[in-house]
Amino acid sequence: MIVHELTDIEHLFTEQLQEGYYIIRETYQNVLVEPAGGTVRQVDAGTEEVVTIVFDPGDEYSLIRLDTYTFIGGIPSLIELKETIATEYDVFVHNHSATSYM
């Protein structure tokens, strides 16, 4: 069984997104849990980044989750994230002044 432990939550690239859209990154530490003769053995199974696109409709209700992407082995680069999301969503600002990186 793999256990996912949430280690960090933060917003990514909010200054580069169209108004009302947010990208939330969650970093999970994966631990493989196996029974071992009356005890439990835990093995580090690496980390994964879960990137979620949400939209704030601007009212008192909750955010709307549009999609979730998982990146194994680290934080995706801004270029990789844009390429992944752009296939389905047009949420990034399209001017050249918004090209700062993480």
Protein Blocks (a to p, Z undefined) as FASTA:
>chain_A
ZZdddfbdcdehklmpcehiacddddddddddddeehiacdddebjaddddddddehiab
dcddfbdcddehiacdfklmmmmmmmmpcfbccbfklmccZZ
